[in-house]
Amino acid sequence: QVHLVESGGGLVLAGGSLRLSCVASGSIFSFNVMGWYRQAPGKQRELVARIGSGGSTNYADSVKGRFTIYKDDARTTVYLQMNSLKPEDTAVYYCNRPPDSSYYFPWGQGTQVTVSS
């Protein structure tokens, strides 16, 4: 069983920054690809960033140039550096394998990010 624990969220003013962390523990056979998702109230969960085995990254257009995903394989931890935050970034943020993976890990509790204007 794999456990994902997200942290680092909080309340921040527009234009501010946060760094989210996600630690994976348990029977992890593959940490080669990971992603960060978010879910705003009343909206579906969306993928905002992903990182591949070679370090390649992809971002949703809405966060491109502001968010950076990176990971530490030795610590099975994936990070999301969020800069120039906007009120529309307000959501609960989760990490997990990307949608094109053959499976997901069990979802963690997420971490709340609130950006005030």
Short mmCIF file of the C-alpha atoms (twelve columns), coordinates in Angstrom:
data_MODEL
# 
_entry.id   MODEL 
# 
loop_
_atom_site.group_PDB 
_atom_site.id 
_atom_site.type_symbol 
_atom_site.label_atom_id 
_atom_site.label_alt_id 
_atom_site.label_comp_id 
_atom_site.label_asym_id 
_atom_site.label_seq_id 
_atom_site.Cartn_x 
_atom_site.Cartn_y 
_atom_site.Cartn_z 
_atom_site.pdbx_PDB_model_num 
ATOM 1   C CA . GLN A 1   0.000   0.000  0.000   1 
ATOM 2   C CA . VAL A 2   1.277   3.440  -0.917  1 
ATOM 3   C CA . HIS A 3   0.527   6.521  1.137   1 
ATOM 4   C CA . LEU A 4   0.715   10.039 -0.279  1 
ATOM 5   C CA . VAL A 5   0.975   12.962 2.122   1 
ATOM 6   C CA . GLU A 6   0.753   16.465 0.710   1 
ATOM 7   C CA . SER A 7   1.786   19.552 2.665   1 
ATOM 8   C CA . GLY A 8   2.834   23.152 2.248   1 
ATOM 9   C CA . GLY A 9   -0.474  24.775 1.437   1 
ATOM 10  C CA . GLY A 10  -1.824  27.857 3.122   1 
ATOM 11  C CA . LEU A 11  -3.266  31.315 2.703   1 
ATOM 12  C CA . VAL A 12  -1.248  33.706 0.569   1 
ATOM 13  C CA . LEU A 13  -1.811  37.054 -1.088  1 
ATOM 14  C CA . ALA A 14  -1.987  37.271 -4.858  1 
ATOM 15  C CA . GLY A 15  1.505   37.476 -6.270  1 
ATOM 16  C CA . GLY A 16  2.935   35.375 -3.478  1 
ATOM 17  C CA . SER A 17  4.612   31.985 -3.542  1 
ATOM 18  C CA . LEU A 18  4.212   28.591 -1.945  1 
ATOM 19  C CA . ARG A 19  6.083   25.315 -2.211  1 
ATOM 20  C CA . LEU A 20  4.061   22.141 -1.928  1 
ATOM 21  C CA . SER A 21  5.567   18.796 -0.992  1 
ATOM 22  C CA . CYS A 22  4.250   15.292 -1.456  1 
ATOM 23  C CA . VAL A 23  5.927   12.368 0.259   1 
ATOM 24  C CA . ALA A 24  5.178   8.878  -0.974  1 
ATOM 25  C CA . SER A 25  5.723   5.967  1.390   1 
ATOM 26  C CA . GLY A 26  4.996   2.269  1.380   1 
ATOM 27  C CA . SER A 27  5.366   -0.297 -1.374  1 
ATOM 28  C CA . ILE A 28  6.475   2.024  -4.139  1 
ATOM 29  C CA . PHE A 29  7.615   0.113  -7.177  1 
ATOM 30  C CA . SER A 30  7.777   3.090  -9.447  1 
ATOM 31  C CA . PHE A 31  8.216   6.776  -8.743  1 
ATOM 32  C CA . ASN A 32  9.306   7.544  -12.275 1 
ATOM 33  C CA . VAL A 33  6.367   9.721  -13.251 1 
ATOM 34  C CA . MET A 34  4.320   11.932 -10.964 1 
ATOM 35  C CA . GLY A 35  1.939   14.806 -11.239 1 
ATOM 36  C CA . TRP A 36  0.251   17.541 -9.279  1 
ATOM 37  C CA . TYR A 37  -3.499  17.989 -9.531  1 
ATOM 38  C CA . ARG A 38  -5.878  20.530 -8.112  1 
ATOM 39  C CA . GLN A 39  -9.582  20.646 -7.450  1 
ATOM 40  C CA . ALA A 40  -11.422 23.891 -6.908  1 
ATOM 41  C CA . PRO A 41  -14.901 23.963 -5.326  1 
ATOM 42  C CA . GLY A 42  -17.509 22.789 -7.799  1 
ATOM 43  C CA . LYS A 43  -14.931 21.823 -10.405 1 
ATOM 44  C CA . GLN A 44  -13.336 18.591 -11.535 1 
ATOM 45  C CA . ARG A 45  -9.857  17.633 -10.489 1 
ATOM 46  C CA . GLU A 46  -7.340  18.761 -13.097 1 
ATOM 47  C CA . LEU A 47  -3.711  17.952 -13.756 1 
ATOM 48  C CA . VAL A 48  -1.566  21.066 -13.516 1 
ATOM 49  C CA . ALA A 49  1.956   19.632 -13.787 1 
ATOM 50  C CA . ARG A 50  3.717   16.354 -14.459 1 
ATOM 51  C CA . ILE A 51  7.287   15.130 -14.407 1 
ATOM 52  C CA . GLY A 52  8.657   12.138 -16.272 1 
ATOM 53  C CA . SER A 53  11.450  9.701  -15.591 1 
ATOM 54  C CA . GLY A 54  14.044  11.783 -17.417 1 
ATOM 55  C CA . GLY A 55  13.003  14.943 -15.671 1 
ATOM 56  C CA . SER A 56  10.845  16.138 -18.521 1 
ATOM 57  C CA . THR A 57  8.011   18.372 -17.392 1 
ATOM 58  C CA . ASN A 58  4.665   19.480 -18.724 1 
ATOM 59  C CA . TYR A 59  2.311   22.119 -17.408 1 
ATOM 60  C CA . ALA A 60  -1.240  23.213 -17.892 1 
ATOM 61  C CA . ASP A 61  -1.430  26.466 -19.814 1 
ATOM 62  C CA . SER A 62  -2.959  28.170 -16.794 1 
ATOM 63  C CA . VAL A 63  0.198   27.651 -14.699 1 
ATOM 64  C CA . LYS A 64  2.935   27.606 -17.318 1 
ATOM 65  C CA . GLY A 65  5.764   29.953 -16.426 1 
ATOM 66  C CA . ARG A 66  4.591   30.254 -12.802 1 
ATOM 67  C CA . PHE A 67  4.732   26.702 -11.416 1 
ATOM 68  C CA . THR A 68  7.681   24.316 -11.375 1 
ATOM 69  C CA . ILE A 69  7.488   20.611 -10.600 1 
ATOM 70  C CA . TYR A 70  10.511  18.629 -9.488  1 
ATOM 71  C CA . LYS A 71  11.178  15.489 -7.468  1 
ATOM 72  C CA . ASP A 72  13.702  13.812 -5.259  1 
ATOM 73  C CA . ASP A 73  13.644  10.117 -6.076  1 
ATOM 74  C CA . ALA A 74  15.800  9.176  -3.097  1 
ATOM 75  C CA . ARG A 75  13.218  10.734 -0.780  1 
ATOM 76  C CA . THR A 76  10.238  9.714  -2.957  1 
ATOM 77  C CA . THR A 77  9.106   13.306 -2.697  1 
ATOM 78  C CA . VAL A 78  7.649   15.496 -5.418  1 
ATOM 79  C CA . TYR A 79  7.472   19.264 -5.110  1 
ATOM 80  C CA . LEU A 80  5.491   22.048 -6.711  1 
ATOM 81  C CA . GLN A 81  6.963   25.524 -6.539  1 
ATOM 82  C CA . MET A 82  4.187   28.018 -7.152  1 
ATOM 83  C CA . ASN A 83  5.045   31.635 -7.888  1 
ATOM 84  C CA . SER A 84  2.971   34.633 -8.908  1 
ATOM 85  C CA . LEU A 85  -0.098  33.031 -7.404  1 
ATOM 86  C CA . LYS A 86  -3.520  34.177 -8.513  1 
ATOM 87  C CA . PRO A 87  -6.927  33.891 -6.814  1 
ATOM 88  C CA . GLU A 88  -7.915  31.346 -9.477  1 
ATOM 89  C CA . ASP A 89  -5.166  29.042 -8.192  1 
ATOM 90  C CA . THR A 90  -7.249  28.517 -5.053  1 
ATOM 91  C CA . ALA A 91  -7.922  24.791 -4.745  1 
ATOM 92  C CA . VAL A 92  -7.006  21.625 -2.919  1 
ATOM 93  C CA . TYR A 93  -3.788  20.278 -4.399  1 
ATOM 94  C CA . TYR A 94  -2.998  16.582 -4.699  1 
ATOM 95  C CA . CYS A 95  -0.128  14.552 -6.074  1 
ATOM 96  C CA . ASN A 96  -0.416  11.234 -7.866  1 
ATOM 97  C CA . ARG A 97  0.634   9.443  -11.019 1 
ATOM 98  C CA . PRO A 98  -0.462  11.143 -14.255 1 
ATOM 99  C CA . PRO A 99  -3.742  10.187 -15.971 1 
ATOM 100 C CA . ASP A 100 -1.971  8.184  -18.697 1 
ATOM 101 C CA . SER A 101 -0.413  5.866  -16.120 1 
ATOM 102 C CA . SER A 102 -1.746  2.341  -15.809 1 
ATOM 103 C CA . TYR A 103 -2.724  2.943  -12.217 1 
ATOM 104 C CA . TYR A 104 -3.063  5.594  -9.539  1 
ATOM 105 C CA . PHE A 105 -1.780  5.442  -6.001  1 
ATOM 106 C CA . PRO A 106 -4.488  5.847  -3.337  1 
ATOM 107 C CA . TRP A 107 -5.242  9.560  -3.132  1 
ATOM 108 C CA . GLY A 108 -3.943  11.535 -0.188  1 
ATOM 109 C CA . GLN A 109 -5.839  14.168 1.723   1 
ATOM 110 C CA . GLY A 110 -4.477  17.025 -0.337  1 
ATOM 111 C CA . THR A 111 -3.322  20.426 0.823   1 
ATOM 112 C CA . GLN A 112 -5.458  23.556 0.648   1 
ATOM 113 C CA . VAL A 113 -4.103  26.577 -1.202  1 
ATOM 114 C CA . THR A 114 -6.031  29.813 -0.847  1 
ATOM 115 C CA . VAL A 115 -4.971  32.916 -2.733  1 
ATOM 116 C CA . SER A 116 -6.610  36.170 -1.706  1 
ATOM 117 C CA . SER A 117 -6.743  39.254 -3.891  1 
# 
